[in-house]
Each structure stands twice: as structure tokens, then as C-alpha cells.
Amino acid sequence: MMIIPLRADNPMERYPIANWVIIGLNVLIFFATVNEINTPRWYGPDPLVDYILSPQHITLMSLVSYAFLHADILHLAGNMLFLFVFGSNINARMGHFQFSVCYLLLGMFSGLIHCAADSHSVIGASGAVCGITAMFVIWYPKYRVQMWWMLFLFRTGTFWMASIWVVLAWLILDLLGALGSSGDVAYIGHLGGYLGGFLAATGALFTRLVERDGEDIFTGRTAPTLTRPEFRSSKKTISHEDPIRFALTTHDAAALRKAYRNYLKNQSVPLSELELEKKALKRTLAAQDHTLGLAGLERLIHGYPHAPEMPGWLFNAAMIHAQGKNKTKAVNLLEQIVRDFPTWSNLDQAQSALAKLRGA
């Protein structure tokens, strides 16, 4: 039976361009070097010897380059699939430069751990990718990952698992491999990658290199239940808060949009927590649902006129109006920001967007 991850149910606030570039580089380098890697060298020097990480000859170049070399197409495909599923969200949260540096450092850290425990040379992005999956489970332990399974080539299907169980399963396999295998897989390097990812994700949270959103593994919240909640009700109305809270907890993007849309239709019954409404709006905007997002922004703008997030809400609403060709409305909102919020930290972005719209 084969089980592999397909995607993570976690909307992103930016395109993971750095992750795509890293995946593209791995693919290009594989096809450029695959013949050299798989050709026995009975005579003459190996042209790739300086790029393969050897415990007997460690160089800075080999600590970086070994992670971009792969032995065969399955080696490449497995690593790039995991990097695509788990790395995209890490890239979106960290930013492109920070993610790129972090990826390279994880590969180097994993390589050093391998060299300290194993005398064999090593290639492959597995250590860096294991580090990225560890970062994902530290930051998003309860987010769901869609898994694809195949049984004896005859039956296939998909199911969802919390990311913590997905990564834990692969970690256990690597632990068992490190304890009992002497094959060609660098299990110790994989474990080094997990350790590096745990340290990187934890350090980024507690040093505020990334903003904490209350969903990381250190928040101490109980794991979400996957049973349907009992909705509070009365003779007058049914609470919209329970389905929104449930969808946020289970990270069900489709259910969240449905519940949030139902809530916005009944604005006379506000949510008991502003933070809950802001989180629902954030997920909606990240999912690129601009119609629903604009309705949520207008609800907050009119419902909480003195909130400190007001200029940000106005700016997001202006950008959605600009994309929808409602230039006049976008200009009015941006002018309101410039006029009423002269000390806003992103005022320069509002002024720049306003200048572009006026000049269009």
C-alpha cells in the first residue's frame, strides 16, 4: 500500500514563489546531472565529486550543492512533492528571502548531522525537506493534509489527516530506519533535518521573526474534534458563531466560507469575539474570495469604526475595489486613509496606490 500527501488545507496570503523556484532548480539540475550521477567511473575523475557531500571532504560548496542532486526520478519526485505540499505555506508565512535562506541552512545542518554519524557520501534534498515538514507541524499542527492511497494498483482514494499525524508517521519511519537499516537511505540526515526544522520554527516564533497567530503547537489548545458541534439556538435565531468556530478549528476552508457567508447575511447578530471575526476574514481573503472578503471588510469597517486595524481594513477594501474596476470607490477609501491615519505604518503603500489610481 502506498500513501502520499497531495495538498495542505491552509490558504496562503502570498504566492510561494521562492518554493517554486527551489523546486524548479532541483528539477533542472536533476536532468542536467542524472547521466553523470548514474554512470560508473572506471577511469578519469568524476565531474560531480566536488558537489557530493562526503564526510571525508566537507566543503561549504558541497554542503549546499549536495541537496540539489538526486539519484533517480523517484528520489526527486518524492522530495519535491513533500516540498510542494509543506514548503509552500512556510514560504508564504516567512517571505521569499527568509524561506530561501532557511531552506539552505536546513540542508547544511542535515548534511553535517549525517557526516557526524555516517561515513558514506550523500546527495538529495531529503534532509532539508524533512526540516520544512517539521516547521510546518510546529506552526500548523492541526491543519489538515489530504492524503492519496493506492492498494495493489487496483484501489485508490483520498482522506484527510491532521498534519501532526502525517509528519509523525514519517518521523517514526525514519527513526526505525536509522535504528535498523544499513542501506542507501541517509536516515540520520533526515532526523537531523527534523531537528533543524524544530529549532528553526521554534526560534522564529519566540524571537518574533514570524508573527504568532495562536495556532502553533505551543498554544496549548486541545486537538479539534471532528464531530459536528451542537449549535446553540433560540426561538429567534440560530447562532452563526458555532459553525464559524468549528470550521476555523478543523481548517475546513469550504465550510468556513459557507458559515461566514451565512453570518454576514444576518449582521444584526454580531459574533461575541472580534478576534473570531477577524480570523474568519483573514482566511477568506487568503483564499482569494474577494466578494465575500469585501462583505466582511465592510461589516468590520461599519461595525468597529475605532478599531486599530481600521486603516488596514480600508486598504484591503480599496485594493479589492481597484481589482473590480471600481476606481472611484478605491480612491475614496485610500484618500480616507491618507487623511485620517497619517501615522499608519503602511501609509506609503496607500499613497503609492492612490497615486497609481489617480494617474491611471
C-alpha positions in Angstrom: 0.0 0.0 0.0 1.3 3.5 -0.9 0.2 6.7 0.8 1.5 10.2 -0.2 0.4 13.7 0.6 -1.4 15.8 -2.0 -2.1 19.2 -0.5 -2.5 21.1 2.7 -5.8 22.8 3.5 -4.2 26.1 4.5 -4.9 29.2 2.5 -1.8 31.4 1.8 -1.5 35.1 1.9 1.1 35.3 -0.9 2.3 33.1 -3.8 5.1 30.8 -2.6 7.4 31.9 -5.4 10.7 31.0 -3.6 9.5 27.4 -3.1 8.5 27.1 -6.7 12.0 28.4 -7.8 13.7 25.9 -5.5 11.6 23.0 -6.9 12.4 24.2 -10.4 16.1 24.4 -9.7 16.1 20.8 -8.3 14.3 19.6 -11.4 16.6 21.4 -13.8 19.8 20.2 -12.0 18.5 16.6 -11.9 18.0 16.4 -15.7 21.4 18.2 -16.2 23.3 15.7 -14.0 21.3 12.4 -14.0 23.6 10.8 -16.6 26.8 11.7 -14.7 25.4 10.5 -11.4 24.3 7.1 -12.7 27.4 6.5 -14.9 30.1 4.2 -13.3 33.5 5.9 -13.3 36.1 3.2 -14.1 38.6 5.8 -15.3 39.1 9.5 -15.0 37.8 12.0 -12.4 34.1 12.2 -11.5 32.9 15.7 -12.6 30.4 15.8 -9.7 32.8 14.8 -7.0 33.1 18.3 -5.6 29.3 18.7 -5.4 28.6 15.5 -3.5 28.8 15.7 0.3 31.5 13.4 1.5 32.2 13.1 5.3 35.9 12.8 4.4 35.9 16.1 2.5 33.4 18.6 3.7 33.3 22.0 1.9 30.9 24.9 2.0 30.0 24.3 -1.6 29.3 20.6 -1.2 27.1 21.4 1.9 24.9 23.4 -0.4 25.1 21.6 -3.7 24.5 18.0 -2.4 20.9 18.9 -1.6 20.2 19.8 -5.3 21.4 16.4 -6.6 19.2 13.3 -6.8 19.9 9.7 -7.8 16.8 9.0 -9.8 13.4 10.3 -10.7 11.6 8.7 -7.8 14.1 10.3 -5.4 13.5 13.7 -6.9 9.7 13.3 -7.2 9.3 12.2 -3.6 11.3 15.1 -2.2 9.7 17.7 -4.5 6.2 16.5 -3.7 6.7 16.9 0.1 8.4 20.3 -0.5 5.5 21.5 -2.6 2.9 20.4 -0.1 4.6 21.6 3.1 7.0 24.2 1.9 4.5 26.5 0.2 2.8 27.5 3.4 6.2 28.1 5.2 7.3 30.3 2.3 4.1 32.2 2.3 4.4 32.9 6.0 8.2 33.7 6.2 8.7 35.6 2.9 10.8 34.6 -0.1 14.3 35.6 1.1 13.9 34.3 4.6 12.5 31.0 3.3 15.3 30.5 0.8 18.0 31.1 3.5 16.2 28.8 5.9 15.9 26.0 3.3 19.6 26.2 2.6 20.6 26.2 6.2 18.4 23.2 6.9 20.1 21.3 4.1 23.5 22.2 5.5 22.5 21.3 9.1 21.1 18.0 7.9 24.3 17.3 6.0 26.5 18.0 9.0 24.5 15.7 11.1 24.8 12.9 8.5 28.6 13.4 8.3 29.0 13.2 12.0 27.2 9.8 12.2 27.9 8.2 8.8 30.9 7.7 6.6 29.1 7.4 3.3 28.7 10.2 0.8 25.2 11.7 0.4 23.1 13.5 -2.1 19.4 14.7 -2.1 17.1 17.3 -0.6 15.5 14.9 1.9 17.2 16.5 4.9 16.1 20.0 4.0 12.6 18.8 3.2 12.3 17.0 6.5 13.2 20.2 8.2 10.5 22.0 6.3 7.9 19.4 7.3 9.0 19.8 10.9 8.5 23.6 10.6 5.0 23.0 9.2 3.9 20.8 12.1 5.2 23.3 14.7 3.4 26.2 13.1 0.3 24.3 11.8 -0.2 21.1 13.8 -3.9 21.0 13.4 -4.2 21.9 9.7 -5.4 19.0 7.5 -3.4 17.4 4.8 -5.1 15.5 2.0 -3.5 12.0 1.5 -3.8 9.8 -1.5 -3.6 6.0 -1.2 -3.3 3.1 -3.5 -3.7 -0.6 -2.7 -2.2 -3.2 -5.1 -2.8 -1.0 -8.1 -6.5 -1.7 -8.0 -8.0 0.6 -5.5 -7.2 4.2 -4.8 -8.7 7.0 -2.8 -8.1 10.1 -0.6 -8.6 11.0 3.0 -7.6 13.9 5.3 -5.3 13.8 8.3 -4.1 16.5 10.8 -0.5 17.4 9.8 0.9 16.4 13.1 0.0 12.8 12.5 1.3 12.9 8.9 4.7 14.2 9.9 4.8 11.9 13.0 4.3 8.9 10.8 7.2 9.7 8.6 9.4 10.6 11.6 8.7 7.2 13.1 9.6 5.5 9.8 12.9 7.4 9.7 13.6 6.5 13.3 13.0 2.8 12.6 15.2 3.1 9.5 18.0 4.8 11.5 17.9 2.0 14.1 17.7 -1.0 11.8 18.9 -0.2 8.3 22.3 0.0 6.7 21.0 0.7 3.2 21.4 3.7 0.9 18.9 6.0 2.7 20.5 8.7 4.9 18.1 8.3 7.8 20.4 10.1 10.2 20.4 13.1 7.9 16.6 13.0 7.8 16.5 13.1 11.6 18.9 16.0 11.6 16.6 17.8 9.2 13.6 17.3 11.6 15.7 18.6 14.5 16.8 21.6 12.5 13.3 22.4 11.4 12.0 22.1 15.0 14.7 24.5 16.2 14.1 27.0 13.3 10.4 27.1 13.7 10.5 27.4 17.5 13.2 30.1 17.3 11.2 32.1 14.7 8.1 32.0 16.9 9.7 33.1 20.2 12.1 35.7 18.6 9.1 37.2 16.7 10.7 36.6 13.3 7.2 35.5 12.3 4.0 36.7 13.9 2.3 34.1 16.1 -1.3 33.5 15.1 -2.4 31.4 18.1 -2.4 28.2 16.1 1.1 26.8 16.7 1.9 23.7 18.7 2.9 25.8 21.8 -0.5 27.4 22.2 -1.7 24.5 24.4 -5.1 24.2 22.8 -6.8 20.8 22.7 -6.9 19.0 19.4 -10.0 19.7 17.4 -12.9 17.2 17.4 -14.2 16.1 14.0 -17.7 15.6 15.2 -20.4 18.1 14.4 -20.9 20.6 17.2 -24.2 21.2 19.0 -25.3 24.6 17.7 -26.8 27.0 20.3 -30.3 28.0 19.3 -33.2 30.1 20.5 -36.7 30.8 19.2 -35.4 33.9 17.4 -32.2 32.9 15.7 -29.5 30.2 15.3 -26.0 31.2 16.4 -23.7 31.7 13.4 -20.7 31.6 15.8 -20.5 27.8 16.3 -20.1 26.8 12.6 -17.5 29.5 12.1 -15.6 28.4 15.1 -15.8 24.8 14.1 -14.7 25.5 10.6 -11.7 27.5 11.9 -10.8 24.7 14.3 -10.9 22.0 11.7 -9.4 24.2 9.0 -12.2 23.4 6.6 -12.0 26.3 4.1 -15.2 25.4 2.2 -17.2 25.1 5.4 -15.7 28.4 6.7 -16.8 30.4 3.7 -20.3 28.9 3.9 -20.6 29.7 7.6 -19.1 33.2 7.2 -21.4 34.0 4.3 -24.4 33.0 6.4 -23.2 35.1 9.2 -22.8 38.2 7.0 -26.4 37.9 5.8 -27.5 38.4 9.4 -25.4 41.3 10.6 -27.8 42.1 13.4 -26.4 39.3 15.4 -22.6 40.1 15.9 -20.1 37.5 16.9 -19.2 37.5 20.6 -15.5 37.8 19.8 -14.0 40.4 17.4 -10.9 38.2 17.1 -13.1 35.3 15.7 -14.5 37.6 13.1 -11.0 38.9 12.1 -9.7 35.4 11.8 -12.6 34.3 9.6 -12.0 37.4 7.4 -8.2 36.7 7.2 -8.8 33.2 6.0 -11.4 34.4 3.5 -9.0 37.0 2.0 -6.2 34.4 1.9 -8.5 32.1 -0.1 -8.9 34.9 -2.7 -12.7 35.1 -2.2 -12.9 38.8 -2.9 -16.6 39.1 -2.9 -17.1 37.5 0.5 -14.0 39.2 1.8 -15.2 42.7 0.7 -18.5 42.0 2.5 -16.6 41.1 5.7 -14.4 44.1 5.4 -17.4 46.4 5.1 -19.0 44.7 8.1 -15.9 45.5 10.2 -15.5 49.0 8.9 -19.0 50.0 9.8 -19.2 47.9 13.0 -15.9 48.9 14.6 -15.1 52.4 13.4 -12.5 53.0 16.2 -10.6 49.6 15.9 -6.8 50.0 15.5 -7.0 47.8 12.4 -9.2 50.3 10.6 -6.6 51.6 8.1 -5.7 48.0 7.1 -9.3 47.1 6.5 -9.8 50.2 4.4 -6.7 49.5 2.4 -7.7 45.9 1.7 -11.2 47.1 0.7 -9.7 49.7 -1.6 -7.5 47.1 -3.3 -10.5 44.8 -3.9 -12.5 47.7 -5.4 -9.5 48.5 -7.6 -9.3 45.0 -8.9 -13.0 45.1 -9.5 -12.7 48.2 -11.7 -14.4 50.4 -9.1 -11.8 53.1 -9.3 -13.8 55.8 -7.6 -14.6 53.8 -4.5 -11.0 52.7 -4.2 -9.7 56.3 -4.5 -12.2 57.4 -1.8 -11.0 54.8 0.6 -7.3 55.5 0.0 -8.0 59.2 0.5 -9.7 58.4 3.8 -6.6 56.5 4.9 -4.2 59.4 4.0 -6.5 61.9 5.6 -7.5 60.1 8.8 -4.5 57.9 9.5 -1.3 59.9 8.9 0.7 57.7 11.3 -0.3 54.4 9.9 2.8 52.1 9.4 1.9 51.3 5.8 0.9 54.8 4.8 3.5 54.8 2.0 1.7 51.9 0.3 -1.6 53.7 0.5 -0.1 56.8 -1.0 1.6 54.9 -3.8 -1.6 53.0 -4.7 -3.5 56.3 -4.6 -1.0 57.9 -7.0 -1.3 55.0 -9.4 -5.1 55.1 -9.4 -5.2 58.9 -10.0 -2.7 58.6 -12.8 -4.5 55.7 -14.5 
